[in-house]
Amino acid sequence: MLLTSARVRAFNAVLETGGFSAAAKKLGLSQPAITQSVREIERSAGVTLFERRGRTLVPTALCAGLYRLTAESERCETEALRLLKQHANLETGTFHIGLGNSMPGMALIREFRKRFPGMQVQVELGSWAKIIAAVVEQRVDVGVLPNVPDDGRFVRKTCLKQDVVAIVAEDAPLAQLTQTSCAELMRHPLIFRTATSSTQRVVDRGFRNGGFTPRPTMVLDTRDGVYEAAANGLGVGFMWEFGSSREDRIRKLRVIDFEHGHAEHIFHLSARASPLISAFKAIQL
């Protein structure tokens, strides 16, 4: 190649220092190595870059014009290497995270940002199925979801365990209880999530295992929608126990018929690894 990085650096150094010896000293190389790099450019292109006038090395007009370009090229290379080094050292860069619920993901991000304040975090929020797809399609580096399948596609780490709980308005009759059952819940208006929700899958299994076929009065596609509907007394909703830091205007009830101790996972594709992913997985709540 005519203009390798080594040749460009040697050429720039000779022009900047005014001689081969000074350029060699600046770059920490031998003078013959510097001379050879410049001569190889001249020989390959069939041009003269420097003329000797006694003890003085004089750049040609072509040399001055070329330097305007090679100096910028060296600056860009140096900046690119600096950026790569910073990213490898977790000093700067962008990290993409997919969250099925705001919590515990936001708590994980809080700890991550404390350790790596130079990192920008971009978050994609969505249903369980949407975040699984985001990880598979590599729109995000990692996802945080409950009950991630152990099917070989993903590397998983459990960050906590939690249950799906029922939520009701703070002035609802059920608000006086700390736990309830599917049989009791069948006597109240029910607010469900859409079928792709991990919350709804737990709810469906709980009712099905109890021999019940509930018909919800409302079906909403977001956790926030369910929260607000329940808080406004429209019925009994369901959410992950630690899915939000909010607890105003609602009461949470344990449902004895639901499966308990669901693992919340930090996960990523098996074939994908980076210092950023390792740093995020290392966070302890």
C-alpha positions as CSV (number, residue, x, y, z in Angstrom):
1,M,0.0,0.0,0.0
2,L,1.3,3.4,-1.0
3,L,0.3,5.3,2.2
4,T,0.4,3.1,5.2
5,S,-0.1,4.5,8.7
6,A,3.6,4.0,9.4
7,R,4.6,5.9,6.2
8,V,2.2,8.7,6.9
9,R,3.5,9.2,10.4
10,A,7.1,9.2,9.2
11,F,6.4,11.7,6.4
12,N,4.5,14.0,8.8
13,A,7.2,13.8,11.4
14,V,10.0,14.7,8.8
15,L,8.1,17.7,7.6
16,E,7.2,18.9,11.1
17,T,10.7,18.5,12.6
18,G,12.7,19.4,9.5
19,G,14.9,16.3,9.3
20,F,15.1,12.6,9.4
21,S,17.1,12.4,12.6
22,A,14.6,14.7,14.5
23,A,11.7,12.7,13.1
24,A,13.2,9.5,14.2
25,K,13.7,10.9,17.7
26,K,10.1,12.2,17.8
27,L,8.7,8.8,16.8
28,G,11.1,6.6,18.8
29,L,12.4,4.9,15.6
30,S,15.7,4.6,13.9
31,Q,16.7,7.1,11.3
32,P,17.1,4.5,8.5
33,A,13.5,3.4,9.2
34,I,12.2,6.9,8.8
35,T,14.3,7.5,5.7
36,Q,13.0,4.2,4.1
37,S,9.4,5.1,4.8
38,V,9.7,8.4,3.0
39,R,11.7,7.0,0.1
40,E,9.1,4.2,-0.3
41,I,6.4,6.9,-0.8
42,E,8.5,8.7,-3.3
43,R,9.5,5.6,-5.2
44,S,5.9,4.1,-5.3
45,A,4.4,7.4,-6.5
46,G,7.3,8.4,-8.7
47,V,7.6,11.8,-7.0
48,T,10.0,13.9,-5.0
49,L,8.8,15.2,-1.6
50,F,12.0,16.6,-0.1
51,E,15.1,18.2,-1.8
52,R,18.5,18.6,-0.1
53,R,20.1,22.0,-0.2
54,G,23.4,21.6,1.6
55,R,22.4,20.5,5.1
56,T,18.8,21.7,4.8
57,L,15.9,19.5,3.8
58,V,13.4,21.5,1.7
59,P,9.9,20.3,1.1
60,T,8.6,20.5,-2.5
61,A,5.3,22.1,-3.4
62,L,3.7,18.7,-3.7
63,C,5.0,17.8,-0.2
64,A,3.3,20.8,1.3
65,G,0.0,20.0,-0.4
66,L,0.2,16.3,0.6
67,Y,0.9,17.2,4.2
68,R,-2.4,19.1,4.5
69,L,-4.1,15.8,3.9
70,T,-1.8,13.4,5.7
71,A,-1.8,15.6,8.9
72,E,-5.6,15.4,9.0
73,S,-5.5,11.7,8.3
74,E,-3.1,11.1,11.2
75,R,-5.3,13.3,13.5
76,C,-8.3,11.2,12.6
77,E,-6.5,8.0,13.2
78,T,-5.3,9.2,16.6
79,E,-8.8,10.3,17.5
80,A,-10.3,6.9,16.3
81,L,-7.8,5.0,18.4
82,R,-8.5,7.2,21.4
83,L,-12.3,6.6,21.0
84,L,-11.7,2.8,20.7
85,K,-9.5,2.8,23.9
86,Q,-12.1,4.8,25.8
87,H,-14.9,2.5,24.8
88,A,-12.8,-0.6,25.7
89,N,-12.1,1.0,29.1
90,L,-15.8,1.9,29.5
91,E,-15.1,5.6,29.6
92,T,-17.4,6.6,26.8
93,G,-19.8,5.0,24.3
94,T,-23.5,4.0,24.0
95,F,-25.1,1.0,25.7
96,H,-28.5,-0.2,24.5
97,I,-30.8,-1.9,27.0
98,G,-34.3,-3.5,26.6
99,L,-36.6,-3.4,29.6
100,G,-39.9,-5.3,30.0
101,N,-40.6,-3.2,33.1
102,S,-39.1,0.0,34.4
103,M,-37.9,-1.8,37.5
104,P,-35.6,-3.4,38.3
105,G,-34.0,-2.2,35.1
106,M,-33.8,1.4,36.1
107,A,-32.2,0.4,39.4
108,L,-29.6,-1.5,37.4
109,I,-29.0,1.5,35.1
110,R,-28.6,3.8,38.1
111,E,-25.8,1.6,39.5
112,F,-24.2,1.3,36.0
113,R,-24.2,5.1,35.5
114,K,-22.6,5.6,38.9
115,R,-19.6,3.4,37.8
116,F,-19.4,4.6,34.2
117,P,-20.7,8.2,34.0
118,G,-19.3,8.8,30.6
119,M,-21.6,6.1,29.1
120,Q,-24.8,7.1,27.3
121,V,-27.6,4.6,27.9
122,Q,-30.4,4.1,25.4
123,V,-33.5,2.2,26.6
124,E,-36.2,0.3,24.7
125,L,-39.3,-0.4,26.7
126,G,-41.8,-3.0,25.6
127,S,-43.6,-6.2,26.2
128,W,-41.8,-9.5,27.0
129,A,-42.0,-10.6,23.3
130,K,-40.8,-7.2,22.0
131,I,-37.7,-7.2,24.3
132,I,-36.9,-10.8,23.4
133,A,-37.1,-9.8,19.7
134,A,-34.9,-6.7,20.4
135,V,-32.1,-8.9,21.9
136,V,-32.4,-11.5,19.0
137,E,-32.3,-8.8,16.4
138,Q,-29.5,-7.0,18.2
139,R,-31.3,-3.7,18.6
140,V,-30.2,-3.8,22.2
141,D,-27.0,-5.2,23.8
142,V,-28.8,-6.7,26.8
143,G,-32.4,-7.2,28.0
144,V,-33.9,-7.4,31.5
145,L,-36.9,-9.7,31.7
146,P,-38.5,-12.3,33.9
147,N,-38.5,-16.0,32.9
148,V,-36.1,-15.8,29.9
149,P,-36.1,-19.2,28.1
150,D,-33.1,-21.4,28.7
151,D,-32.9,-22.6,25.1
152,G,-29.3,-22.0,24.1
153,R,-29.9,-18.7,22.4
154,F,-29.1,-16.6,25.5
155,V,-26.7,-16.2,28.4
156,R,-28.8,-15.4,31.5
157,K,-28.0,-14.0,34.9
158,T,-30.6,-13.8,37.7
159,C,-30.7,-10.4,39.3
160,L,-33.6,-11.0,41.6
161,K,-36.7,-13.1,42.1
162,Q,-40.3,-11.8,42.3
163,D,-44.0,-12.7,42.0
164,V,-46.9,-11.4,40.0
165,V,-49.3,-9.7,42.5
166,A,-52.8,-8.4,42.2
167,I,-53.3,-4.6,42.5
168,V,-56.4,-2.7,43.6
169,A,-57.3,0.8,44.4
170,E,-56.5,1.8,48.0
171,D,-60.2,2.2,48.8
172,A,-61.3,-1.0,47.2
173,P,-62.8,-3.8,49.5
174,L,-59.9,-6.1,48.7
175,A,-57.4,-3.4,49.8
176,Q,-57.9,-4.6,53.4
177,L,-56.3,-7.9,52.6
178,T,-52.7,-8.9,52.1
179,Q,-53.4,-12.0,50.0
180,T,-56.2,-13.4,47.9
181,S,-57.1,-16.4,45.7
182,C,-58.2,-16.9,42.1
183,A,-61.6,-18.0,43.5
184,E,-62.0,-14.7,45.3
185,L,-60.7,-12.7,42.3
186,M,-63.4,-14.3,40.0
187,R,-66.0,-12.2,41.9
188,H,-64.4,-8.9,40.9
189,P,-63.8,-7.1,37.6
190,L,-60.5,-8.1,36.2
191,I,-58.0,-6.0,34.2
192,F,-55.6,-8.1,32.0
193,R,-52.6,-7.4,29.9
194,T,-52.3,-8.6,26.3
195,A,-51.2,-12.2,25.6
196,T,-47.6,-11.4,24.8
197,S,-47.0,-10.0,28.3
198,S,-45.0,-12.1,30.8
199,T,-47.3,-10.9,33.5
200,Q,-50.4,-12.2,31.7
201,R,-48.8,-15.6,31.1
202,V,-48.4,-16.0,34.9
203,V,-52.0,-14.8,35.5
204,D,-53.4,-17.1,32.8
205,R,-51.6,-20.2,34.2
206,G,-52.8,-19.4,37.8
207,F,-56.4,-19.2,36.8
208,R,-56.2,-22.2,34.5
209,N,-54.5,-24.4,37.1
210,G,-57.3,-23.5,39.5
211,G,-59.9,-24.5,36.9
212,F,-61.2,-21.0,36.2
213,T,-61.8,-19.3,32.9
214,P,-62.0,-15.6,33.7
215,R,-63.3,-13.0,31.3
216,P,-61.6,-9.6,31.9
217,T,-63.6,-6.4,31.8
218,M,-60.5,-4.6,30.3
219,V,-57.4,-5.6,28.3
220,L,-54.5,-3.1,28.2
221,D,-51.2,-3.3,26.5
222,T,-49.0,-1.5,29.1
223,R,-48.2,-2.0,32.7
224,D,-48.8,1.8,33.3
225,G,-52.3,1.4,31.8
226,V,-53.1,-1.4,34.1
227,Y,-51.8,0.5,37.1
228,E,-53.9,3.6,36.4
229,A,-57.0,1.5,35.7
230,A,-56.6,-0.3,39.0
231,A,-55.8,2.9,40.9
232,N,-59.0,4.5,39.5
233,G,-61.1,1.6,40.8
234,L,-61.9,0.0,37.5
235,G,-61.0,-3.5,38.8
236,V,-58.2,-5.8,39.8
237,G,-55.0,-5.5,37.8
238,F,-51.8,-7.5,37.9
239,M,-48.2,-6.6,37.8
240,W,-44.7,-7.8,38.7
241,E,-44.1,-7.2,42.4
242,F,-41.0,-5.0,41.8
243,G,-42.1,-3.8,38.3
244,S,-42.4,-0.2,39.4
245,S,-41.1,2.0,42.2
246,R,-44.6,3.5,42.4
247,E,-47.0,2.4,45.0
248,D,-49.3,5.4,45.3
249,R,-53.1,4.9,45.1
250,I,-52.9,1.1,45.0
251,R,-52.5,-1.9,47.3
252,K,-50.6,-5.1,46.3
253,L,-52.0,-8.5,47.2
254,R,-50.2,-11.8,47.0
255,V,-52.2,-14.4,45.0
256,I,-51.8,-17.8,46.6
257,D,-52.7,-19.7,43.5
258,F,-50.0,-18.1,41.3
259,E,-46.5,-19.6,40.8
260,H,-44.0,-17.8,43.0
261,G,-40.3,-17.0,42.8
262,H,-39.9,-16.0,39.2
263,A,-36.4,-15.2,38.1
264,E,-35.7,-11.7,36.6
265,H,-32.8,-12.1,34.2
266,I,-30.2,-9.9,32.7
267,F,-29.6,-11.6,29.3
268,H,-27.9,-11.3,26.0
269,L,-27.3,-13.4,22.9
270,S,-24.9,-16.3,23.5
271,A,-22.7,-15.2,20.6
272,R,-22.5,-11.6,21.8
273,A,-20.1,-10.4,24.5
274,S,-18.3,-7.2,25.3
275,P,-16.8,-5.4,28.3
276,L,-20.0,-3.3,28.5
277,I,-22.2,-6.4,28.8
278,S,-19.9,-7.9,31.4
279,A,-19.9,-4.7,33.4
280,F,-23.7,-4.5,33.4
281,K,-24.1,-8.2,34.3
282,A,-21.7,-7.7,37.3
283,I,-24.0,-5.2,39.0
284,Q,-25.6,-6.4,42.2
285,L,-28.8,-4.9,43.5
